[in-house]
């Protein structure tokens, strides 16, 4: 009798377990633009907001390095993903990711690549960088701090490796700080770099200047997996773009002034710049 009762109890527990609804979990991946701990602090409030509004958990995933992050993108592990413009083009063409929004930072949903130098460097035009060392903030997939600044150099007739030396820093702030300390002649970064707190804390930005900028293009994107239901993607977009106002805690935490709705068509200028620099049709 005891054995029979035990079997019935186990069967009942099994039926109860399998009949309970399985809670879905959306993974939100953010590229390693900043240190892991900082990124968690910036975007945890957004994940919590989305969880509340969607009625299902949204888990923030921050990879320790770009290699791990991109492995997650290629494996379609992220339901929602935040990365740069070039990353989006690659993932859209090869993996089907769909853009839903872009950052608005310092009040603009557009950004440009830039070359910055010390004011006392004697460098007053892009042509003056011939024979110099340009330190780019990130690797060759960095849209704002490598691809766009390279477009500026190429547009001025300067060829990498032939007319100037290419070097890479860990990130855009590091590139600018190094140039301030005279470790390189020019830094490749986004055009808002001298406004950022991380740079202003490390250098006297009054001694630096933006030498030249690329054509402006749409800011850092947010995308969703291609197989996500259209109504869910739209709902995520609506939640993000409704966070308006300088007093919004989620926007403040993320260090953005807004999230702006976006579509693939908004990336036409990005595609043009990428094609000019790398020859890729994305």
C-alpha positions as CSV (number, residue, x, y, z in Angstrom):
1,X,0.0,0.0,0.0
2,X,2.8,2.4,0.9
3,X,4.6,1.6,-2.3
4,X,1.3,2.3,-4.3
5,X,0.7,5.6,-2.5
6,X,4.3,6.6,-3.2
7,X,3.9,5.9,-6.9
8,X,0.6,7.8,-7.0
9,X,2.3,10.8,-5.3
10,X,5.2,10.8,-7.7
11,X,2.8,10.6,-10.7
12,X,0.7,13.4,-9.3
13,X,3.8,15.6,-8.8
14,X,4.9,14.8,-12.4
15,X,1.5,15.7,-13.8
16,X,1.5,19.0,-11.8
17,X,4.9,19.9,-13.0
18,X,4.3,19.3,-16.7
19,X,1.0,21.1,-16.6
20,X,2.4,24.3,-15.2
21,X,3.1,27.0,-17.8
22,X,6.8,27.3,-18.6
23,X,7.9,30.9,-18.1
24,X,9.6,32.4,-21.2
25,X,12.8,34.3,-20.7
26,X,14.0,36.9,-23.2
27,X,17.8,37.4,-23.3
28,X,19.0,41.0,-23.9
29,X,22.6,41.0,-25.1
30,X,24.7,44.2,-24.9
31,X,28.0,44.6,-26.7
32,X,31.1,45.2,-24.5
33,X,31.4,48.9,-25.3
34,X,32.1,49.4,-21.6
35,X,33.3,47.2,-18.7
36,X,31.0,44.4,-17.6
37,X,30.1,45.9,-14.2
38,X,29.3,49.3,-15.8
39,X,27.2,47.8,-18.5
40,X,25.1,45.9,-16.0
41,X,24.5,49.1,-14.0
42,X,23.5,51.0,-17.2
43,X,21.1,48.5,-18.7
44,X,19.6,46.5,-15.8
45,X,16.9,49.2,-15.3
46,X,15.9,48.8,-19.0
47,X,15.7,45.0,-18.6
48,X,13.5,45.4,-15.5
49,X,11.3,47.9,-17.3
50,X,10.8,45.6,-20.2
51,X,10.1,42.6,-17.9
52,X,7.4,44.6,-16.2
53,X,5.7,45.9,-19.3
54,X,6.0,42.6,-21.3
55,X,4.9,40.4,-18.5
56,X,7.8,38.0,-18.9
57,X,11.4,38.1,-17.6
58,X,14.1,39.9,-19.6
59,X,17.6,38.8,-18.6
60,X,20.5,41.1,-19.3
61,X,23.5,39.3,-20.7
62,X,26.9,41.1,-20.8
63,X,29.8,39.2,-22.4
64,X,33.2,39.7,-21.0
65,X,34.7,40.4,-24.5
66,X,33.7,40.9,-28.0
67,X,34.5,37.4,-29.1
68,X,32.0,35.9,-26.6
69,X,29.4,38.5,-27.5
70,X,29.6,37.9,-31.2
71,X,29.4,34.1,-30.6
72,X,26.1,34.8,-28.9
73,X,24.9,36.9,-31.9
74,X,25.9,34.2,-34.4
75,X,24.2,31.6,-32.3
76,X,21.0,33.7,-32.1
77,X,21.1,33.5,-28.4
78,X,19.9,37.1,-27.9
79,X,16.3,37.9,-28.4
80,X,17.1,41.6,-28.0
81,X,20.6,42.9,-28.9
82,X,22.4,46.2,-28.6
83,X,25.6,46.7,-30.7
84,X,27.1,49.0,-33.3
85,X,25.8,49.9,-36.8
86,X,28.3,47.6,-38.6
87,X,27.4,44.7,-36.3
88,X,23.7,45.3,-37.2
89,X,24.4,45.2,-40.9
90,X,26.3,41.9,-40.6
91,X,23.7,40.3,-38.4
92,X,20.8,41.6,-40.5
93,X,22.1,40.2,-43.7
94,X,23.5,36.9,-42.4
95,X,21.2,36.1,-39.4
96,X,18.0,38.0,-40.0
97,X,18.1,40.4,-37.0
98,X,15.7,43.3,-37.3
99,X,16.4,46.8,-36.0
100,X,13.7,48.4,-33.8
101,X,15.4,51.4,-32.2
102,X,18.5,53.5,-32.0
103,X,20.1,55.5,-29.2
104,X,19.7,59.2,-28.9
105,X,22.8,60.6,-27.1
106,X,23.4,64.2,-26.2
107,X,20.1,65.0,-27.8
108,X,20.8,63.5,-31.2
109,X,19.9,60.1,-32.9
110,X,22.8,60.7,-35.3
111,X,26.5,60.3,-34.8
112,X,29.6,60.7,-36.9
113,X,33.1,59.3,-36.9
114,X,35.8,61.8,-36.0
115,X,39.6,62.3,-35.9
116,X,40.8,64.3,-32.9
117,X,44.2,65.8,-32.2
118,X,46.0,68.0,-29.7
119,X,45.6,71.7,-30.5
120,X,49.4,72.2,-30.2
121,X,50.2,69.3,-32.6
122,X,50.5,71.5,-35.7
123,X,48.0,69.2,-37.4
124,X,45.3,71.4,-39.0
125,X,43.9,69.3,-41.8
126,X,43.5,65.6,-42.6
127,X,46.2,65.9,-45.2
128,X,48.6,66.8,-42.3
129,X,48.2,63.3,-41.0
130,X,50.4,61.9,-43.8
131,X,53.3,60.1,-42.1
132,X,51.6,60.2,-38.7
133,X,50.2,57.5,-36.4
134,X,46.4,57.3,-36.1
135,X,45.1,55.4,-33.0
136,X,41.6,54.0,-33.5
137,X,39.4,53.2,-30.6
138,X,38.6,49.6,-31.0
139,X,39.0,47.0,-33.8
140,X,38.2,47.0,-37.5
141,X,34.5,46.3,-36.7
142,X,34.2,49.5,-34.8
143,X,31.8,51.7,-36.9
144,X,32.2,55.1,-35.2
145,X,35.8,54.8,-34.2
146,X,37.4,52.9,-37.1
147,X,35.3,52.5,-40.2
148,X,33.9,56.1,-40.3
149,X,37.2,57.8,-39.4
150,X,38.9,55.7,-42.0
151,X,36.4,57.0,-44.6
152,X,37.5,60.5,-43.7
153,X,41.1,59.6,-44.3
154,X,40.4,57.7,-47.5
155,X,38.3,60.7,-48.7
156,X,41.3,62.9,-48.3
157,X,43.4,60.5,-50.3
158,X,45.3,58.9,-47.5
159,X,45.8,55.1,-47.6
160,X,46.2,53.0,-44.4
161,X,49.7,51.5,-44.0
162,X,51.0,53.6,-46.9
163,X,50.3,57.2,-45.9
164,X,49.7,56.7,-42.1
165,X,50.4,54.1,-39.4
166,X,47.3,52.3,-38.0
167,X,47.2,51.3,-34.4
168,X,44.4,50.3,-32.1
169,X,43.5,51.2,-28.5
170,X,41.1,49.2,-26.3
171,X,38.3,51.7,-26.8
172,X,37.6,55.3,-28.0
173,X,38.3,57.0,-24.7
174,X,41.7,55.2,-24.4
175,X,42.6,56.4,-27.9
176,X,41.8,60.0,-27.1
177,X,43.6,59.9,-23.8
178,X,46.7,58.4,-25.5
179,X,46.7,61.2,-28.1
180,X,46.4,63.8,-25.3
181,X,49.5,62.1,-23.7
182,X,51.3,62.3,-27.1
183,X,51.4,58.5,-27.6
184,X,49.9,59.0,-31.1
185,X,49.1,61.8,-33.4
186,X,45.4,61.4,-33.9
187,X,42.5,59.4,-32.4
188,X,39.7,57.8,-34.3
189,X,36.4,57.9,-32.3
190,X,32.8,59.1,-32.4
191,X,32.4,62.8,-32.7
192,X,31.0,63.2,-29.2
193,X,34.0,61.7,-27.5
194,X,35.3,65.0,-26.0
195,X,31.9,65.5,-24.3
196,X,32.0,62.2,-22.4
197,X,32.7,62.2,-18.7
198,X,35.2,59.3,-18.9
199,X,37.4,61.4,-21.2
200,X,36.8,64.7,-19.3
201,X,38.0,63.1,-16.1
202,X,41.3,62.0,-17.6
203,X,42.3,64.8,-19.9
204,X,42.0,68.6,-20.3
205,X,39.7,68.5,-23.3
206,X,40.3,72.2,-23.9
207,X,43.7,71.2,-25.2
208,X,42.1,68.8,-27.8
209,X,40.1,69.5,-31.0
210,X,38.1,67.6,-33.5
211,X,40.1,67.7,-36.7
212,X,37.4,66.3,-39.1
213,X,34.2,64.3,-39.0
214,X,32.5,61.8,-41.3
215,X,29.1,62.3,-42.7
216,X,26.5,61.7,-39.9
217,X,24.7,58.4,-39.7
218,X,22.2,56.8,-37.4
219,X,23.2,56.1,-33.8
220,X,23.8,52.7,-32.0
221,X,21.0,50.3,-32.8
222,X,18.8,47.9,-30.9
223,X,17.5,44.8,-32.8
224,X,15.5,41.7,-32.2
225,X,15.8,38.1,-33.6
226,X,14.3,37.7,-37.0
227,X,11.8,35.0,-35.9
228,X,10.4,37.1,-33.1
229,X,6.6,37.6,-33.4
230,X,5.9,41.0,-35.0
231,X,3.5,42.0,-32.2
232,X,6.2,41.3,-29.5
233,X,8.9,43.2,-31.4
234,X,6.5,46.2,-31.8
235,X,5.7,46.1,-28.1
236,X,9.4,46.1,-27.1
237,X,9.9,49.1,-29.5
238,X,6.9,50.9,-28.0
239,X,8.1,50.4,-24.4
240,X,11.6,51.7,-25.3
241,X,10.5,54.7,-27.3
242,X,7.9,55.8,-24.7
243,X,10.7,56.5,-22.2
244,X,10.8,60.2,-22.9
245,X,12.0,63.0,-20.6
246,X,15.2,63.9,-18.9
247,X,13.9,62.7,-15.6
248,X,13.3,59.1,-16.8
249,X,15.3,56.8,-14.6
250,X,15.8,54.2,-17.3
251,X,17.2,56.7,-19.7
252,X,19.4,58.3,-17.1
253,X,20.9,54.9,-16.1
254,X,21.6,54.0,-19.8
255,X,23.2,57.5,-20.3
256,X,21.0,58.2,-23.3
257,X,18.5,61.0,-23.8
258,X,16.0,58.8,-25.7
259,X,15.4,55.6,-27.7
260,X,14.2,56.4,-31.1
261,X,12.2,54.1,-33.4
262,X,14.2,52.9,-36.4
263,X,13.9,50.7,-39.4
264,X,16.5,49.1,-41.8
265,X,16.0,52.0,-44.3
266,X,17.6,54.3,-41.7
267,X,20.9,52.5,-42.3
268,X,21.4,53.6,-45.9
269,X,24.3,56.0,-45.0
270,X,26.0,53.4,-42.8
271,X,25.9,51.0,-45.8
272,X,27.4,53.6,-48.0
273,X,30.3,54.3,-45.7
274,X,31.0,50.6,-45.1
275,X,31.0,50.0,-48.9
276,X,33.4,52.9,-49.4
277,X,35.9,51.6,-46.7
278,X,35.6,47.8,-46.9
279,X,33.9,47.1,-50.2
280,X,31.2,45.0,-48.5
281,X,27.6,45.1,-49.8
282,X,25.6,44.8,-46.6
